[in-house]
Amino acid sequence: MSSETKINIIYDVVGKGVFVEFNGRSHYLQGPFTDKKKAIEAVMLFCKSSGWPSDSENREMRDD
């Protein structure tokens, strides 16, 4: 079993929301967020409040 932690963050440029996935658990934050930076800030706060690691070294950012 791997102890690897992986966080994926996908900013929705059309809907201005953000999708976050951590080790198989996922959540969508509706926003609207004006840009990727604001969306990532919201994700980091969400992760912290949910007890998920919010280490920015463990994230991927994609424009889907």
N, C-alpha and C positions, 0 to 999 in steps of 0.2 A: 504494500500500500504506500502510495506516495504522499508526502506531507506538503506537496506543492500547492501554493495558494495562487489563484488566478482570478482577477477581476476584469470583466469586459464592460466597457462603457460605450454605448452607441447613442450619439446625439441625432435626433430626428430634425433635420433642417426644415422640413415642411411643417410639421406639427409643433415644433419648438419644445418637444419633450425629450426625455432621456431614459434609456433602458440600461439597467445595470444587472449583471449576472455575477454571482460569486459561488464557485464550486457547486453548480447545479441549482442554486436558488436564484430567483430572478424577481425583479420589480420594475415597474414603469412609473416614472415621475412625470406627470402631465405638464407641468410648467404653466404658462409659457416662459421659457428662458430665452433671453435676447441673443445669447451667443454660447459657444462651447464652454467658455470660461465660467460663465454663470451656472451652466448645467453641471459642470464638474464640481463646482463648489457645493451645489445642492446634493449631488451624489455623495460627496465626502461627509457632509452633515448627516445624510440618511444612513450611511454605513456606520458612522460612529454611534448614532442613536439606536441602531439595530444590533450593535455588538459585532458587526462585521469589521474585519481589518480595512482600513482606508489608506493604506500605504500606497502612495502614488507610483512607486516603483513596480507594483504588481498589476498595473492596469494597461489595457490596450484601448486606443481610441480610434474608432472607424467612423467614416461618413457613409451611412447606409440609408 
